[in-house]
């Protein structure tokens, strides 16, 4: 799922200047995004390959490793191959047709996002423009950063909760530093010039975080005959991911047994939590993003409940699709029996 600069978000809270609306911030972001986006008209044909691996040793067993390789002639003619331990896909786009050969029935959302971030860091759209327009701009002169942040609200129909989103620009280089929103994100480093574009050779995203290292970025050379031609033996229903509002998502939610939230000794007893979810073509929850909660001690229980949800498969043009959406839950619980945490601490002598 999406990545954002938690370190800088914390700094904004304590060190940022007063919030200000900058009339030209969206135009500035548009210009930056045009500079760092590869898959757009006018880009020189390219071949790119990146190696993916967990950013931290503690996540080495997460299974989040693989490769992304792209041969690109134009926006309407390209070939991409992505792989990780449980999934492999070859996709060809040619003349308005999409051809895929998939080994595995679920395209991991973390892999989709980082493959997009390598060549298309921010998917600018009218909806995203509107979100950015409502955001707050802060300057961090000490770090040479311009920070634009906003909140993306989601609701289960009764309560709502926001997840932070934003974009950070490096004022020293004029390039994108971080981006995070619904279905996209990354931390971008080690830029290299390529025929007028600026391409980040190191991109980190997700939780657990994955780092993609670009090991090849070169002019597109000779390729085998038919390299960009859709074959006859592709999958009849290519995998695609649809972005859905939570209220639309919940129309397919199957009934669940009711259960009480566990007692908690710390934090609010009532509140709301939310997270992003990726759902496969059978209606099963496959990935759960970081949980934003009024009481983090209930996050493990929330993750268990969300993972157990089942949906009627989502269908687009007669074929099942993967879905990226949000789940928002309200909680109400009690304190466990016995003394409260504060009373217990007061009764225990200090040891230092």
JOPESUL-V267159 format. One record per run of one state. SS is the DSSP state (a for helix, b for strand, c for the rest). FROM is the first residue (numbers start at 1). LEN is the number of residues. If there is no record, write none. Layout:
ss:from:len
SS:FROM:LEN
SS:FROM:LEN
//
This chain:
ss:from:len
c:1:5
a:6:10
c:16:4
b:20:1
c:21:4
a:25:12
c:37:9
b:46:9
c:55:2
a:57:3
c:60:6
b:66:9
c:75:2
b:77:8
c:85:2
b:87:8
c:95:2
b:97:7
c:104:5
a:109:11
c:120:6
a:126:8
c:134:2
b:136:5
c:141:4
b:145:11
c:156:4
b:160:11
c:171:4
b:175:7
c:182:2
b:184:11
c:195:2
b:197:9
c:206:4
b:210:10
c:220:21
b:241:3
c:244:2
a:246:7
b:253:1
c:254:16
b:270:10
c:280:4
b:284:5
c:289:3
b:292:2
c:294:2
a:296:12
c:308:2
b:310:2
c:312:2
b:314:3
c:317:2
b:319:14
c:333:8
a:341:7
c:348:5
//
